[in-house]
Amino acid sequence: MKDHTDVHVLIIEDDPILGDLVELIIKKSFTVHLAATGEQADAYLEAHDTPDIILIDIILPDANGFDILRKIRSHPTHQSALCVMFTNLSQESDKKRAFELGADEYFVKADLDLDKLPDILYQLLEQRRSGVVDRSPGADAPE
């Protein structure tokens, strides 16, 4: 696994076990920040530079991940972040809505091999930087 600790990732995830697991897996490669609520995510984004990647759970105790995504995409500075939805919602309508709001990728938690997440995120970031990210619904995730 490559070291990309100059890349900052904000994980917005309310499940403490899953949040800690994802943090543990990707902090080997990236600098990681964890927010368990929409309020914590807002506070982080107000106090820090824009993270390179934001993983967003849709169902949070105090917020809706779609609203968080909408807020990020309308913010003059934070709109440049790579936004990846990371959720249990697997309906095509949810995926479509996420892409319409500006998500760069959409992962259903149960379908994702977490050990591959650092490489997938870095590949998405590199594609974004080179201008070749496909935001269309149903676009395949990098292998």
C-alpha positions in Angstrom: 0.0 0.0 0.0 1.4 3.4 -1.0 1.9 6.3 1.4 -0.2 9.3 0.3 -0.2 11.0 3.7 -0.2 14.4 2.0 -3.8 13.5 0.9 -6.4 14.4 3.5 -9.6 12.4 3.8 -12.6 13.4 5.9 -14.8 10.4 6.8 -18.4 11.4 7.7 -19.7 8.2 9.3 -21.9 7.8 12.4 -21.3 4.1 13.0 -18.4 4.2 15.5 -17.2 0.7 14.7 -17.3 1.2 10.9 -15.8 4.7 11.2 -12.9 3.4 13.2 -12.4 0.4 10.9 -12.3 2.6 7.7 -10.0 5.1 9.5 -7.7 2.3 10.6 -7.5 0.9 7.0 -7.0 4.2 5.2 -4.8 6.0 7.7 -2.0 3.7 6.5 -2.1 5.6 3.2 -3.8 9.0 3.9 -4.1 11.6 6.6 -7.6 10.9 8.1 -10.1 13.0 9.9 -13.3 11.5 11.3 -16.7 13.2 11.9 -19.6 11.2 13.4 -22.3 13.8 12.7 -23.2 16.5 10.2 -22.4 19.0 12.9 -18.9 17.7 13.4 -18.4 17.6 9.6 -19.5 21.3 9.4 -17.2 22.2 12.2 -14.3 20.5 10.6 -14.9 22.1 7.2 -15.2 25.5 8.8 -11.9 25.2 10.7 -9.7 23.4 8.2 -8.6 23.5 4.6 -10.6 21.5 2.1 -9.8 17.8 2.4 -8.9 16.1 -0.8 -11.5 13.4 -0.4 -14.7 13.4 1.6 -16.5 10.0 2.3 -20.1 10.8 3.1 -22.6 8.5 4.8 -26.1 9.4 3.8 -28.0 8.5 6.9 -26.6 10.4 9.9 -28.3 11.1 13.3 -28.5 14.9 12.7 -28.1 15.3 9.0 -28.7 13.9 5.6 -25.7 13.1 3.5 -27.4 14.5 0.4 -27.7 17.8 2.1 -24.1 17.7 3.2 -23.0 16.9 -0.4 -25.2 19.8 -1.7 -23.6 22.2 0.9 -20.1 21.1 -0.1 -20.8 21.5 -3.8 -22.2 25.0 -3.3 -19.3 26.1 -1.1 -16.7 28.2 -3.1 -13.7 26.5 -1.5 -14.9 23.0 -0.6 -16.6 22.3 -3.9 -13.3 21.0 -5.3 -13.1 18.0 -2.9 -13.6 14.5 -4.3 -17.0 13.5 -2.8 -17.7 9.8 -2.4 -21.0 8.6 -1.0 -20.4 5.6 1.4 -23.8 4.2 2.5 -26.1 1.3 3.0 -28.6 2.7 0.6 -28.5 0.6 -2.6 -31.5 1.9 -4.5 -30.8 3.3 -8.0 -32.8 6.4 -7.1 -30.4 7.2 -4.3 -27.4 6.7 -6.6 -29.0 8.9 -9.2 -29.7 11.6 -6.7 -26.1 11.5 -5.4 -24.7 11.9 -8.9 -27.1 14.7 -9.7 -25.9 16.5 -6.6 -22.3 16.2 -7.7 -21.0 13.0 -6.1 -17.9 11.6 -7.8 -18.6 8.0 -6.7 -21.1 6.0 -4.8 -20.3 2.9 -2.8 -22.7 0.6 -1.0 -20.9 -0.4 2.2 -21.8 -4.1 2.0 -20.5 -4.3 -1.6 -17.1 -2.8 -1.0 -13.9 -4.6 0.0 -12.6 -2.2 2.5 -9.0 -3.4 2.1 -9.1 -2.0 -1.5 -10.5 1.3 -0.4 -7.2 3.2 -0.1 -6.2 2.2 -3.7 -9.7 2.9 -5.0 -9.7 6.4 -3.4 -6.3 7.3 -4.7 -7.2 6.1 -8.2 -10.4 8.2 -8.1 -8.3 11.2 -6.9 -5.8 10.8 -9.7 -8.6 10.5 -12.2 -10.2 13.7 -10.8 -6.9 15.5 -11.0 -6.4 14.5 -14.6 -10.1 15.3 -15.4 -11.4 11.8 -16.3 -13.8 11.0 -13.5 -17.1 9.7 -14.8 -19.9 11.1 -12.6 -22.7 9.4 -14.5 -25.0 7.0 -12.6 -23.8 3.4 -12.9 -20.3 4.3 -13.8 -18.0 1.5 -12.7 -15.7 2.0 -9.8 -12.0 1.5 -10.5 -10.8 -2.0 -10.2 
